[in-house]
């Protein structure tokens, strides 16, 4: 490359690397130096003279990559992001009510309507429905869903969805995830937007009205196999840490409503299996066929087992069955009531869903429920209890009973 006649123009190492290393096609240009700005005009006609340029060059990052690589700039109408961005697209509004009934331990969710949803189908409309999940927790175990409204961007549901077995501790720590999705019969349903409401924003027995814009889930920026592996290791370590901290942080598998009452007249313990709520799904159809077994340990004579009937295809069964254990009140102080929930399967071993133990060696609400029953004879005490994935050793020997 020559400037004046007889003078050989030199190219320093930065420009040489810029020419040889930059990927992609390079447009034919007279001087790549034109893309490395220098302060001050050159000696001839405002051009740039390399012989008088300072030794320190501007960083290569200052060079316009579109010019070097022959790519179109955002002004040319090209998309900057590779994914379908919703930054300038309205996902819509969702209107709903939430009410926490402390007396009945229920959370009432009234899904009213949505407005201006994002079109998801070729006809410019959508087939929206709403899903509810309580987090943290198994999604299938506590999922509630509305009906689907066809071909509309302004659906009206006016449906009431209810969670049972919601305690004050759940209100303090859990978050309600409300997702709006588009139903597709021939392919996977598409996500439109979501809202997450911390339940601590609710006051007992006071209905709270919401009218909130839907939010989208921001995609991860170019996840690599290494980042995915690191996320997997992180999740594994977190679960391992929780498991080592004690049984109180075991996987939650649902809730069960139990009634305990010691009858002074009959001289025995009356155990009521009332109902279960958002059990874990054990079958491929997304449901379970649950039943409940109870034992009073230690069981020397092996006569303490009682079993409810099986409820087909449900995660929220109602049993309303009572079992009676004839025993003196003083003897119950050393006993433990084991309650386990199972999924009935024909032709193979039944699946364990979850269990809870009530007695002097239990913790938290399970121990308090047992203690209150012994201290208040002839009083029927109903309490919700969390089912965990911990299988009692004695129950593990009878999976198909």
Rosetta blueprint (number, residue, H / E / L):
1 X L
2 X E
3 X L
4 X L
5 X L
6 X L
7 X L
8 X E
9 X L
10 X L
11 X L
12 X L
13 X H
14 X H
15 X H
16 X H
17 X H
18 X H
19 X H
20 X H
21 X H
22 X L
23 X L
24 X L
25 X L
26 X L
27 X L
28 X L
29 X L
30 X L
31 X L
32 X H
33 X H
34 X H
35 X H
36 X L
37 X L
38 X L
39 X L
40 X L
41 X L
42 X L
43 X L
44 X L
45 X L
46 X L
47 X L
48 X L
49 X L
50 X H
51 X H
52 X H
53 X L
54 X L
55 X L
56 X L
57 X L
58 X L
59 X L
60 X H
61 X H
62 X H
63 X L
64 X L
65 X H
66 X H
67 X H
68 X H
69 X H
70 X L
71 X L
72 X L
73 X L
74 X H
75 X H
76 X H
77 X L
78 X L
79 X L
80 X L
81 X L
82 X L
83 X L
84 X L
85 X L
86 X L
87 X L
88 X L
89 X L
90 X L
91 X L
92 X L
93 X E
94 X E
95 X E
96 X E
97 X E
98 X E
99 X E
100 X E
101 X E
102 X L
103 X L
104 X L
105 X L
106 X E
107 X E
108 X E
109 X E
110 X E
111 X E
112 X E
113 X E
114 X E
115 X E
116 X L
117 X L
118 X L
119 X L
120 X L
121 X L
122 X L
123 X L
124 X L
125 X L
126 X L
127 X L
128 X E
129 X E
130 X E
131 X E
132 X E
133 X E
134 X E
135 X E
136 X L
137 X L
138 X L
139 X L
140 X L
141 X L
142 X L
143 X L
144 X E
145 X E
146 X L
147 X L
148 X L
149 X L
150 X L
151 X L
152 X L
153 X L
154 X L
155 X L
156 X E
157 X E
158 X E
159 X E
160 X E
161 X E
162 X E
163 X E
164 X E
165 X L
166 X L
167 X L
168 X H
169 X H
170 X H
171 X H
172 X H
173 X H
174 X L
175 X E
176 X E
177 X E
178 X E
179 X E
180 X E
181 X E
182 X E
183 X L
184 X L
185 X L
186 X L
187 X L
188 X L
189 X L
190 X E
191 X E
192 X E
193 X E
194 X E
195 X E
196 X E
197 X E
198 X E
199 X H
200 X H
201 X H
202 X L
203 X L
204 X L
205 X L
206 X L
207 X L
208 X E
209 X E
210 X E
211 X E
212 X E
213 X E
214 X L
215 X E
216 X L
217 X L
218 X L
219 X L
220 X L
221 X L
222 X L
223 X L
224 X L
225 X H
226 X H
227 X H
228 X H
229 X H
230 X H
231 X H
232 X H
233 X H
234 X H
235 X H
236 X H
237 X H
238 X H
239 X H
240 X H
241 X H
242 X H
243 X H
244 X H
245 X H
246 X L
247 X H
248 X H
249 X H
250 X L
251 X L
252 X E
253 X E
254 X E
255 X E
256 X E
257 X E
258 X E
259 X E
260 X E
261 X E
262 X E
263 X E
264 X L
265 X L
266 X L
267 X L
268 X E
269 X E
270 X E
271 X E
272 X E
273 X E
274 X E
275 X E
276 X E
277 X E
278 X L
279 X L
280 X L
281 X L
282 X L
283 X L
284 X L
285 X L
286 X L
287 X L
288 X L
289 X L
290 X E
291 X E
292 X E
293 X E
294 X E
295 X E
296 X E
297 X E
298 X L
299 X L
300 X L
301 X L
302 X L
303 X L
304 X L
305 X L
306 X E
307 X E
308 X L
309 X L
310 X L
311 X L
312 X L
313 X L
314 X L
315 X L
316 X L
317 X L
318 X E
319 X E
320 X E
321 X E
322 X E
323 X E
324 X E
325 X E
326 X E
327 X L
328 X L
329 X H
330 X H
331 X H
332 X H
333 X L
334 X L
335 X L
336 X E
337 X E
338 X E
339 X E
340 X E
341 X E
342 X E
343 X E
344 X L
345 X L
346 X L
347 X L
348 X L
349 X L
350 X L
351 X E
352 X E
353 X E
354 X E
355 X E
356 X E
357 X E
358 X E
359 X E
360 X L
361 X L
362 X L
363 X L
364 X H
365 X H
366 X H
367 X H
368 X H
369 X H
370 X H
371 X H
372 X H
373 X H
374 X H
375 X H
376 X L
377 X L
378 X L
379 X L
380 X L
381 X E
382 X E
383 X E
384 X E
385 X E
386 X E
387 X E
388 X E
389 X L
390 X L
391 X L
392 X L
393 X L
394 X L
395 X H
396 X H
397 X H
398 X L
399 X L
400 X L
401 X L
